């Protein structure tokens, strides 16, 4: 069993956001979060500004962020 002790941790948010951005880029849209909202959250985590449609760049930056901030 896995226990998430801090769901507000930036690494955990980056993992979830990365998956969400991949699905969004494929056309699977969520009614609660727009592409602009997701890119804004990715910007808050990676400290890189993204323009409209730069989902693949945001995913790549999130992957790099996750690798830098995880053990293993």
Residue pairs with C-beta under 8 A, 6 or more apart in sequence:
4 12
6 12
7 13
10 45
10 65
10 69
11 65
11 66
11 69
11 70
13 41
13 45
14 45
14 46
14 62
14 65
14 66
14 69
15 66
17 38
17 41
17 42
17 45
17 62
18 59
18 62
18 63
18 66
20 30
20 33
20 38
21 38
21 42
21 55
21 58
21 59
21 62
22 55
22 59
24 30
24 35
24 38
24 55
25 55
25 56
25 59
35 52
35 53
35 55
36 52
38 55
38 58
39 50
39 51
39 52
39 54
39 55
39 58
42 48
42 50
42 58
42 61
42 62
43 49
43 50
45 62
45 65
46 58
46 61
46 62
46 64
46 65
48 58
48 61
50 57
50 58
